[in-house]
Amino acid sequence: MTVIMSRLSPRLPPRSPVLLVPARMASTRLPGKPLADIHGLPMIVHVMKRAEEARLGPVVVACSEPEVAEAVKKAGGNAILTPPDLPSGSDRIHMALQVFDPEGQHDAIINVQGDVPTVHPETIRAVHDLLQNPEVDVSTAIAPITTQEERDNPAVVKAVVELAPGAKAGRALYFSRNLVPANEGPYWHHIGIYGYRREALARFVSLPPAELEKREKLEQIRVLANGMRLDAAVVSEVPLGVDTPADLEKARSLL
């Protein structure tokens, strides 16, 4: 009897990134925030420009309102309209990806949140670079927690990451709004920018929310609960997330 051994093709690093920026007007604490003015430009345009400055690939805003798409196009950007009732930004970028790239030419998807106008392009690049490891399905970023206010604030998501001493990246094990792990730090502030292999994004949005995801209200836990590998890059600073009028004023001062 002849036995034929099949050999799986090696998993290769992604070669062609696309940066997708989800945006929607229906923010509870700051309604209409994608169009909030920051020195004469809508906030979403500032985020788009930071993504373009990363110089990784095309940048596309995935939005649910025509007025956001119009503002992006007026600034020379690409925008794709998606249904307003999608459950998350991940679902929004996945749908926009099918419209922008139906042939699947882009195999690395970088999700840059639409409310981080001060994000540094190097942070975006660090998230992308982790996908060059063939073992990594999803990537993100973390920065050191440096103040007691950060430690105690439940709005600051803490990442539990296995990091060797001096390492600049490691495997994420859990995320929580509480301070974890036990004992002394370092503790890590999670930055909500993600890189996905294309197949990992498709799998992620097809899965139901995990039980711990629902308890923590953190969708990245779905990645871990379903056995996908999520690595985190250490960066030096946390970009300002604009959620309130006070945040908006701070963004105006920083920019």
Order of alpha helices (4+ residues) and beta strands (2+ residues): beta-beta-beta-alpha-beta-alpha-beta-alpha-beta-alpha-beta-alpha-beta-beta-beta-alpha-alpha-alpha-beta-alpha
